[in-house]
Every structure is written in C-alpha cells, then in structure tokens.
Amino acid sequence: MRLSEAVRTGTLEIFSHKMRSFLTFFSISIGVISIMYSLTLIYAMSSRSKKALEVAGPGRMTVAMKRGGNSESAMDAKEAKAVITLEDAMAVRREFPELYMVSPGLKKWVEVSHGALNDEKVAEGITPEWKRRGWVYKVKGRFLNQHDLDTYARVCVIIEDGGWMKKPKWYKFYGWRDKFQDYIKHNDMLGQTIKLGNNLYTVVGILQEPPAEKNPKYFMGVSNWDPSLLVPITTSQRFLNGWAWSSGGVDDITIDTGKEATINAYKRKIEKLITARHGGRIRFEIKDYREIIKERLADKQRDMYTVLIIGAIAILAGGIGIMNVTLATIYSRIKEIGIRRAIGATRGDIMGQFIIEAMLIGFFGGVAGILLGMAGIQYLASKGDTEMMLLQWWMPFAAIFVAVLTGFLASLYPAYQASKLDPVEALRYE
C-alpha cells in the first residue's frame, strides 16, 4: 500500500470520529505545550548560566569568612577572631602573580545626599582589578585606578541600572521605586560632588548596565547588597562611614585563576597561605563560582522538573488514548482488514496502516499543542518573562517529534494484533 494512500485513509478515519479524535488530540496537546515550555526553560537556564560563567571567568572562586550558625561550636566562635583582610588579598597577589584577578571587596550601607536626593545605598570598596571579570558596562568618564587607592582619593563611580527593554508584568504591581536610580537617570552626575556618609566624593565615572534581558549578571538574581556606588577600598576603610557586614576586614576576595582546571590546585595553595598568615585562628571558606551558580539554579530546576513531569504524564495519557483509539478502530474494522488481506494486502501493510493513523493523531495533536504553546510563550515573553524570550526555532520540531513518536510507540501493539487476524475469520465477522 502506498504511503500517500495510507495517509489519506488515516486522515479520513480520524475526521470521521471527531469527538474521539479531539479528546486524544487534547491530551497530546497538553503534553506538547509542557514539553515546549520545559525546553525553553532548560535552554534559557543553560544559555544564561553559560554566559554568566563566561562573564564571571572560568577559574573564579570567592574567599570569605564562614558565617556563624548552629553548627559552629562555642570553642570555634571564641578562637576564630581573625578576619579576611585587604592585606590577605595583597599577599595572594604577591605570592601568585600569575592569577588573572585578585579583587577584594568591602560593602557598606551609606547615606547618599545630593540636591533633592537623600537615600541609603550600598557602596563597595574595590581595587582596579574589579573590572577584570563581570564587566558588562558602558563607561562614562573613567574607572577607579591605582592612584586613587594609593592616595585614599575621595572619588566614586556610580552604577546606573539598565532597567528593562520591556517591563515584566509583575513589575507593574511592584510599588517600590529606587529613588537613587530615578535621580541619577534624570541628572548628569559625572563630575558632580556627592555626600557619602560624612564626606564629599567626586563622581569620576558612571557605569551603565545593559537591560536586564541582556544582562548575564541579572540571571544570578538581584540582591539588596548589589552595590550602587564604587569607591577605592582604601578610602572605604579609612573614611567611608556606614554599616558593614565585615568587622575590621573585607567581605571577600574574588579570585580568578584564568583556567577552570587550576581552581582546585589554587584553592589548596590560597587556603594554606591565608591560614598561615593568621596562625590558624581564622574560619573561612573558598567557594567555586560554579557551586554558587548551581545553588542559584536549584529552585529554577525544581520548577522545570515539575512542568516536565506534568508534560510526561500528559504525553503518557495521550499515548494510552491513542492505543485505546487504535484498538477500538481495529475492532470496528475487522471486516475491512479481512477484505484487504483477501485482495493481497500483507501483514506489514495492515500494521503500517494503523501505525500511520496513530502517528497522524500524534501529529495533529502536536500541531495543536505547538500553536497553543507558541501563543502562550509569546504572551509570557511580551509580559517580560525573560526565559520565554529564548524560545528557539527547533523546539516546536522537537515537541512534535515526541508527539509523533508517542503515536508510533502506542500503536505497535494494536497494529500487531490487527496484522495477526485470520483473513477468513475476519471476512466472517459481523
């Protein structure tokens, strides 16, 4: 039997039982929608985590104090009085000059005043090495330099939020507005003098972020501790008044070895160096940046797996529906099978006919699911869902392949049973 004839016959059979076919289409469609949504989430997470790692650096790790918790004994808390310091970062740089980046950071909540502006923001004390990784900015003016550090210069760089290309739906219901960002976007701050804490600082540069949809850093989440201003770390320690998490030291030291393969080796070397500098009286940890990303992805992955399981269940239900429909079709067409066998159709022809019909059910259900799924994904993307903006051209084809494959697998047993019917008995069937 020719393929075109089998397709034509199968299509006529499907549309002659509209309600039965619709119910099967519906189940397959739900599965296809779930698969497309899951594929988009998987691709978005993979793509954005890859870009985040590229921006962060291949050999990035963070040295920071261990935070106190229930697992910390009273003896540990008493003995561990030393903290990570700027001098530790300088020692690491001297000991391992081949490292691509050694960047200490010290964040403080400070009062910011200029004209009508009076707000509290996070100012981070940094070194010029800060810009070696995570650089996604356009610069107006200049960045901080070594001279600023050496002279304890009272200068700062402002980070201007990139906003959104298209604000997400939830943003419209988010009442809080950043007074600081609103102010700097409506006032040219470059070269201006602003008050941070109790001292005046000159704005020597403005870093403009890209929109959130194009910012790899945004994928990692936005925190209240993300800095709005950058100052020389030496100036921050000596002059900047504000509340800091760290007491007498720095918050952390961000290090990039330059190569992923060298992370573990340098972990051991740096741990040994810092421990020796403090005589063992310090409780700190060195975290691989890949571990941090993995932790941030955990919640997204749980949501993705939930949707994927729902899709798998829907596809399975659709497959069972196809099997049931195919079995019902066989019992209603026993005499037709007998006639076809009598005029020369082989067992393979009979199997092929019912398999093609089942695959057509999967195909039509898949097409319906793709149309609904793409409409839903485009709607979410238009409302600012950044993950849904990454729908790829191959995803509908992958989803419809799964639908057709489901039809094929679900029809094998019924088609095989149909091919086994005895032609003589089939012709006698009423």
PLY file of the C-alpha trace (Angstrom):
ply
format ascii 1.0
element vertex 430
property float x
property float y
property float z
element edge 429
property int vertex1
property int vertex2
end_header
0.00 0.00 0.00
1.35 3.41 -0.95
2.20 5.88 1.82
0.00 8.62 0.32
-2.98 6.27 0.27
-2.34 5.23 3.89
-2.17 8.90 4.97
-5.38 9.75 3.09
-7.23 6.78 4.60
-5.91 7.56 8.08
-6.95 11.21 7.83
-10.47 10.27 6.72
-10.74 7.80 9.63
-9.61 10.45 12.15
-12.05 13.10 10.95
-14.92 10.66 10.73
-14.70 10.23 14.53
-14.23 13.87 15.55
-15.03 13.68 19.27
-12.90 10.60 19.89
-10.01 12.14 17.96
-10.40 15.53 19.68
-10.08 14.01 23.15
-6.87 12.27 22.11
-5.55 15.45 20.44
-6.27 17.39 23.63
-4.18 15.11 25.82
-1.29 15.12 23.36
-1.54 18.91 23.05
-1.16 19.44 26.80
1.95 17.26 26.76
3.41 19.17 23.80
2.76 22.54 25.48
4.51 21.32 28.63
7.45 19.99 26.61
7.88 23.27 24.74
7.72 25.25 27.99
10.23 22.91 29.63
12.59 23.00 26.64
12.51 26.80 26.70
13.31 26.85 30.43
16.10 24.29 30.01
17.64 26.23 27.14
17.30 29.55 28.99
18.99 28.19 32.12
21.75 26.51 30.13
22.37 29.55 27.92
22.29 32.10 30.74
24.35 30.06 33.16
26.94 29.60 30.40
27.02 33.35 29.72
27.15 34.09 33.45
30.16 31.79 33.78
31.81 33.39 30.75
31.36 36.85 32.24
32.41 35.69 35.72
35.52 33.92 34.43
36.44 30.25 34.00
38.53 29.98 37.17
36.52 32.16 39.52
36.26 31.50 43.24
35.46 33.53 46.34
37.33 33.65 49.66
35.05 34.71 52.54
34.53 34.21 56.24
32.32 31.34 57.34
29.10 32.71 58.73
28.17 31.67 62.26
25.38 29.12 62.61
24.12 26.27 64.72
26.97 24.06 63.56
29.58 26.45 64.98
30.76 25.38 68.40
31.36 27.83 71.25
35.06 26.99 71.12
35.24 27.77 67.37
33.45 31.07 67.87
35.84 32.01 70.67
39.02 31.05 68.85
38.21 32.31 65.37
38.78 36.04 65.91
40.79 36.83 62.79
39.06 38.10 59.63
39.90 38.24 55.94
41.78 41.48 55.26
42.97 43.65 52.39
46.50 42.58 53.32
45.48 38.94 52.70
44.43 39.88 49.17
47.72 41.73 48.61
49.64 38.68 49.91
47.78 36.38 47.49
48.61 38.75 44.62
52.30 38.85 45.60
52.55 35.08 46.14
50.70 34.16 42.94
51.31 36.96 40.40
50.12 34.69 37.59
46.49 34.82 38.83
44.25 36.68 36.40
42.34 38.54 39.12
42.57 39.13 42.86
39.79 41.52 43.82
38.91 42.26 47.49
35.55 43.88 48.24
34.06 45.73 51.21
30.38 46.74 51.11
28.82 49.39 53.35
25.34 50.83 53.68
25.85 54.59 53.44
23.70 57.71 53.33
23.83 59.35 49.88
23.00 63.04 49.52
22.95 65.35 46.51
20.47 68.14 45.85
16.99 66.73 46.44
18.36 63.20 46.83
18.67 61.65 50.27
18.79 57.88 50.25
20.68 54.90 51.67
22.59 52.71 49.21
25.39 50.16 49.18
28.83 51.48 48.33
31.52 48.88 47.66
35.19 49.46 48.24
37.18 47.82 45.42
40.51 47.79 43.60
41.00 48.38 39.84
41.09 44.59 39.35
37.33 44.55 39.99
36.70 45.28 36.30
38.65 42.27 35.02
35.61 40.00 35.38
31.86 40.58 35.26
32.30 43.60 33.01
29.04 44.29 31.17
29.06 48.09 31.37
29.39 51.15 29.19
31.62 53.76 30.83
31.06 57.50 31.04
34.09 59.24 32.46
36.69 56.88 33.91
37.06 53.94 36.24
38.97 53.84 39.53
42.76 53.45 39.21
45.73 52.54 41.37
46.50 56.19 42.10
43.06 56.51 43.70
43.91 53.61 46.03
47.39 54.85 46.88
46.22 58.38 47.72
42.97 57.39 49.51
41.15 59.56 46.95
37.60 60.56 47.77
36.21 59.63 44.39
33.43 57.28 43.37
31.87 55.57 40.37
28.07 55.27 40.07
26.41 52.13 38.67
23.34 53.03 36.63
20.67 50.33 36.43
19.92 49.22 32.85
16.20 48.77 33.52
14.14 46.65 31.14
13.65 46.60 27.40
10.06 45.61 28.20
8.96 45.69 31.82
7.63 42.34 33.08
4.03 42.05 34.15
4.90 41.73 37.83
6.85 44.99 37.69
3.64 46.99 37.19
2.38 45.80 40.56
5.70 46.38 42.30
5.19 49.60 44.22
8.76 50.25 45.37
10.85 52.65 43.29
14.58 53.20 43.57
14.90 56.93 44.37
18.63 56.85 43.75
18.30 55.34 40.25
15.46 57.70 39.35
17.59 60.66 40.43
20.79 59.74 38.57
18.86 58.99 35.37
17.39 62.49 35.38
20.56 64.32 36.45
24.01 64.35 34.89
26.13 63.21 37.83
29.51 62.97 36.09
31.93 65.42 37.73
29.42 66.25 40.49
30.28 66.18 44.20
28.03 63.97 46.33
27.97 63.24 50.01
28.56 59.66 51.15
28.27 59.31 54.88
30.06 62.30 56.40
32.38 63.12 53.49
32.20 64.56 50.00
33.17 62.45 46.98
33.67 63.39 43.33
31.85 61.26 40.74
34.60 60.37 38.24
32.66 57.75 36.27
29.27 56.20 35.56
28.87 52.51 34.64
25.74 51.91 32.57
24.34 48.38 32.82
22.63 46.72 29.83
18.88 45.99 30.11
18.02 43.08 32.39
17.05 40.88 29.42
20.62 41.18 28.04
22.49 41.26 31.33
24.13 37.91 32.26
24.50 39.15 35.83
20.74 39.53 36.22
20.35 35.78 35.73
22.08 35.27 39.08
19.46 37.33 40.88
19.27 40.84 42.23
20.23 41.47 45.84
19.90 44.41 48.22
23.65 44.04 48.65
24.43 44.74 44.99
26.42 47.99 45.03
25.15 51.24 43.56
28.47 53.03 44.04
32.13 52.01 43.86
34.92 53.67 45.84
38.62 52.84 46.35
38.80 50.15 49.04
41.46 52.07 50.94
39.18 55.12 51.05
36.26 52.94 52.16
38.27 51.54 55.07
39.62 54.91 56.22
36.89 57.47 55.52
33.58 55.90 54.49
31.08 55.80 57.35
28.34 53.21 57.09
27.13 49.85 58.30
29.26 46.93 57.11
28.83 43.20 57.47
32.53 42.70 57.91
34.16 43.97 61.10
37.72 45.18 60.62
38.41 43.41 57.35
36.90 42.88 53.92
33.78 40.95 52.93
35.50 38.68 50.46
38.27 38.26 47.92
37.18 37.31 44.41
39.87 35.37 42.58
40.08 34.13 39.00
42.85 31.66 38.22
42.25 32.10 34.49
41.56 28.40 33.90
38.89 26.08 35.26
41.39 23.22 35.54
43.53 25.14 38.04
40.79 26.00 40.56
41.33 23.07 42.93
45.12 23.47 42.97
44.92 27.17 43.82
42.19 26.53 46.37
44.64 24.47 48.42
47.52 26.95 47.97
45.45 30.02 48.91
43.85 28.25 51.86
47.30 27.31 53.15
48.64 30.86 52.67
45.78 32.64 54.47
45.68 30.09 57.29
49.41 30.56 57.85
49.09 34.38 57.84
46.59 34.20 60.71
48.25 31.43 62.67
45.30 29.11 62.11
42.96 31.45 64.04
40.59 32.12 61.17
37.49 30.33 59.90
36.99 31.00 56.20
35.89 29.12 53.10
36.75 29.19 49.41
33.78 28.65 47.09
33.98 27.74 43.44
31.70 30.10 41.48
30.21 27.10 39.66
28.91 25.86 43.01
27.28 29.24 43.66
25.53 29.13 40.26
24.41 25.56 40.96
22.82 26.69 44.22
21.04 29.57 42.48
19.73 27.20 39.80
18.25 24.72 42.28
14.85 26.46 42.61
14.54 27.01 38.86
15.37 23.36 38.21
12.66 22.17 40.60
10.06 24.24 38.76
11.32 22.97 35.42
11.20 19.32 36.52
7.65 19.80 37.82
6.48 21.09 34.44
8.43 18.35 32.64
6.77 15.64 34.77
3.34 17.12 34.04
4.20 17.04 30.33
5.42 13.45 30.51
2.21 12.39 32.28
0.11 14.18 29.66
2.06 12.57 26.82
1.68 9.16 28.51
-2.05 9.73 28.87
-2.15 10.73 25.20
-0.28 7.56 24.27
-2.75 5.44 26.22
-5.56 7.30 24.46
-4.00 6.57 21.06
-3.63 2.90 21.97
-7.25 2.75 23.08
-8.45 4.53 19.93
-6.40 2.23 17.72
-7.76 -0.90 19.43
-11.32 0.42 19.08
-10.67 1.19 15.41
-9.37 -2.33 14.77
-12.46 -3.96 16.30
-14.72 -1.74 14.21
-12.80 -2.51 11.01
-12.23 -6.29 11.26
-14.18 -6.98 8.08
-12.24 -4.28 6.22
-9.00 -5.95 7.36
-10.27 -9.30 6.07
-11.16 -7.82 2.66
-7.79 -6.12 2.32
-5.95 -9.32 3.24
-8.11 -11.25 0.74
-7.13 -8.95 -2.14
-3.42 -9.18 -1.42
-2.51 -6.89 1.48
0.32 -8.26 3.62
0.57 -8.25 7.42
3.08 -5.42 7.04
0.51 -3.39 5.08
-2.05 -3.81 7.85
0.44 -2.86 10.55
1.61 0.11 8.52
-1.93 1.42 8.05
-2.74 1.51 11.75
0.70 2.82 12.74
0.36 5.69 10.25
-3.10 6.53 11.55
-1.79 6.64 15.14
1.16 8.79 14.08
-1.25 11.16 12.35
-3.20 11.51 15.60
0.07 12.36 17.35
0.99 14.79 14.57
-2.31 16.67 14.60
-2.31 16.79 18.39
1.29 18.02 18.28
0.45 20.78 15.79
-2.42 21.95 18.01
-0.10 21.89 21.03
2.59 23.85 19.18
0.15 26.57 18.12
-1.22 26.93 21.65
2.22 26.61 23.23
3.83 29.23 20.99
0.94 31.62 21.61
1.32 31.15 25.37
5.11 31.51 25.30
4.91 34.66 23.15
2.36 36.09 25.56
4.64 35.43 28.55
7.59 36.91 26.66
5.58 40.03 25.85
4.89 40.42 29.57
8.60 40.42 30.37
9.31 36.76 31.15
12.99 36.72 30.15
13.20 32.90 29.99
10.36 32.73 27.47
12.19 35.18 25.20
14.69 32.43 24.42
12.30 30.16 22.51
14.33 28.55 19.70
13.19 27.53 16.21
13.97 23.83 16.79
11.83 23.45 19.92
8.45 23.08 18.12
10.00 20.42 15.87
11.35 18.55 18.90
7.94 18.68 20.58
6.09 17.43 17.51
8.66 14.65 17.09
7.84 13.48 20.63
4.12 13.57 19.81
4.56 11.54 16.60
6.91 9.10 18.37
4.29 8.64 21.09
1.72 7.76 18.42
4.14 5.30 16.83
5.01 3.50 20.09
1.39 3.43 21.30
0.21 1.83 18.05
2.71 -1.02 17.83
0.77 -3.50 19.96
-2.69 -2.80 18.44
-1.26 -2.81 14.89
0.49 -6.11 15.56
-2.77 -7.63 16.82
-4.56 -6.37 13.69
-1.95 -7.97 11.43
-2.43 -11.34 13.17
-6.15 -11.55 12.33
-7.02 -14.56 10.19
-8.40 -13.30 6.84
-11.11 -15.99 6.65
-12.33 -15.32 10.21
-12.20 -11.60 9.56
-14.42 -11.90 6.49
-16.99 -13.87 8.52
-17.03 -11.21 11.27
-20.32 -9.31 11.66
0 1
1 2
2 3
3 4
4 5
5 6
6 7
7 8
8 9
9 10
10 11
11 12
12 13
13 14
14 15
15 16
16 17
17 18
18 19
19 20
20 21
21 22
22 23
23 24
24 25
25 26
26 27
27 28
28 29
29 30
30 31
31 32
32 33
33 34
34 35
35 36
36 37
37 38
38 39
39 40
40 41
41 42
42 43
43 44
44 45
45 46
46 47
47 48
48 49
49 50
50 51
51 52
52 53
53 54
54 55
55 56
56 57
57 58
58 59
59 60
60 61
61 62
62 63
63 64
64 65
65 66
66 67
67 68
68 69
69 70
70 71
71 72
72 73
73 74
74 75
75 76
76 77
77 78
78 79
79 80
80 81
81 82
82 83
83 84
84 85
85 86
86 87
87 88
88 89
89 90
90 91
91 92
92 93
93 94
94 95
95 96
96 97
97 98
98 99
99 100
100 101
101 102
102 103
103 104
104 105
105 106
106 107
107 108
108 109
109 110
110 111
111 112
112 113
113 114
114 115
115 116
116 117
117 118
118 119
119 120
120 121
121 122
122 123
123 124
124 125
125 126
126 127
127 128
128 129
129 130
130 131
131 132
132 133
133 134
134 135
135 136
136 137
137 138
138 139
139 140
140 141
141 142
142 143
143 144
144 145
145 146
146 147
147 148
148 149
149 150
150 151
151 152
152 153
153 154
154 155
155 156
156 157
157 158
158 159
159 160
160 161
161 162
162 163
163 164
164 165
165 166
166 167
167 168
168 169
169 170
170 171
171 172
172 173
173 174
174 175
175 176
176 177
177 178
178 179
179 180
180 181
181 182
182 183
183 184
184 185
185 186
186 187
187 188
188 189
189 190
190 191
191 192
192 193
193 194
194 195
195 196
196 197
197 198
198 199
199 200
200 201
201 202
202 203
203 204
204 205
205 206
206 207
207 208
208 209
209 210
210 211
211 212
212 213
213 214
214 215
215 216
216 217
217 218
218 219
219 220
220 221
221 222
222 223
223 224
224 225
225 226
226 227
227 228
228 229
229 230
230 231
231 232
232 233
233 234
234 235
235 236
236 237
237 238
238 239
239 240
240 241
241 242
242 243
243 244
244 245
245 246
246 247
247 248
248 249
249 250
250 251
251 252
252 253
253 254
254 255
255 256
256 257
257 258
258 259
259 260
260 261
261 262
262 263
263 264
264 265
265 266
266 267
267 268
268 269
269 270
270 271
271 272
272 273
273 274
274 275
275 276
276 277
277 278
278 279
279 280
280 281
281 282
282 283
283 284
284 285
285 286
286 287
287 288
288 289
289 290
290 291
291 292
292 293
293 294
294 295
295 296
296 297
297 298
298 299
299 300
300 301
301 302
302 303
303 304
304 305
305 306
306 307
307 308
308 309
309 310
310 311
311 312
312 313
313 314
314 315
315 316
316 317
317 318
318 319
319 320
320 321
321 322
322 323
323 324
324 325
325 326
326 327
327 328
328 329
329 330
330 331
331 332
332 333
333 334
334 335
335 336
336 337
337 338
338 339
339 340
340 341
341 342
342 343
343 344
344 345
345 346
346 347
347 348
348 349
349 350
350 351
351 352
352 353
353 354
354 355
355 356
356 357
357 358
358 359
359 360
360 361
361 362
362 363
363 364
364 365
365 366
366 367
367 368
368 369
369 370
370 371
371 372
372 373
373 374
374 375
375 376
376 377
377 378
378 379
379 380
380 381
381 382
382 383
383 384
384 385
385 386
386 387
387 388
388 389
389 390
390 391
391 392
392 393
393 394
394 395
395 396
396 397
397 398
398 399
399 400
400 401
401 402
402 403
403 404
404 405
405 406
406 407
407 408
408 409
409 410
410 411
411 412
412 413
413 414
414 415
415 416
416 417
417 418
418 419
419 420
420 421
421 422
422 423
423 424
424 425
425 426
426 427
427 428
428 429
